[in-house]
């Protein structure tokens, strides 16, 4: 799960790059993808300045898909407003799957 530092949730656009390669049934993300952020309530001096996207800066020496670096847990990212003003790094939290009994 990826979110902005202000609680907005980031998601890839449906049909975006990286979906052709799957790992464990999930799409492999690349640095070429821009995630869209929804629900950010960040303000500056009382004026809304929500995060709108997450962009990645990946190491070009790692694994590539169609020449674009794969996003890993060590890839640097930044959240931006719609006007591309940096807002801080995204928050990445592991989501655990598995069997639940109840």
N, C-alpha and C positions, 0 to 999 in steps of 0.2 A: 504494500500500500504506500502510495506517495502522496504527500500533502505539502502545502506551502507552510512557511513558519507561522502563519496566522490562522491555520485550521482549514483552509480551503483544500478540496480534494482534487488531485491531478489524475487525468485519464488520457489515454491515447485516443485519437480519432479513429473511428471504425474504418478499416481498410487502409490504415497508414502503413508505412514501410516497416519491414521486419516481420510481418505476419506470415511470410512464406516459409520462414524457418521456425520450427517449434522445438522446444526442449521440455520434456516432461509434459507435453500437451499444451504448453503455454508459449505464446509468441516471444521470440528473442527480440529485445529492444536494441535499437542502434542509436548512435549519437546524432544521426540525421533526423530523428523524430522530435517533434515539438509536442509536449503534452499540454492539454488545455486544463486550466484550473477553474473550478466553480466553487462558489460559497465562501470566498475570501472576504473578510470584513475589515481588512486593514484600512486605517485612516491616517492622514498626516495633517496635523493641526485642525482636526474636525472635518477634513475633506476626504471623501472616499478615494482610496488609491489601492484598489484590490489587485492581487496577483492575477494574471491572465494566462501565463504560460510558464513552462519549465523547459529550459534548454540545457543540453549536455555538452561537456568538453571532454572527450575521451582520448585516451592515449592511442595514437595511430600505430603503435608497435604491437598491439594485441591482436585478438581475433577480429577478422573483417568479414562482413557480409556485403557482397557487391561493392567492395572497396570502402565501405563505411565501418568505423569501429563499433564493436559491440559494447553496450553499456553494462558495466559490472558493478559490484558493490563498492569499488574504489573509484568509480567515475565521478568527476566533479560536475555539479549541476548548479543552476541559478534560476530563481524565480524572477519573473519580470512582469511589470504592468503592461497594459495594452500599448503604451508608448515606449516600451522596451527600457524602462527604468528598473535597474536591479533592485530586488526586494530581499535578497538573502537566499541561502541554500535551501533546497527542498529537504523535507523530513522523510526518510525512507524507513518504513517499519516492516519487518518480516511478517507475513501472514502464514500461519500454520494451517495445514490441511490435515485431514485424517478422519478416522472413524470416531463418531460420538455415540455413546450409549446413554440412554435416558429413559 
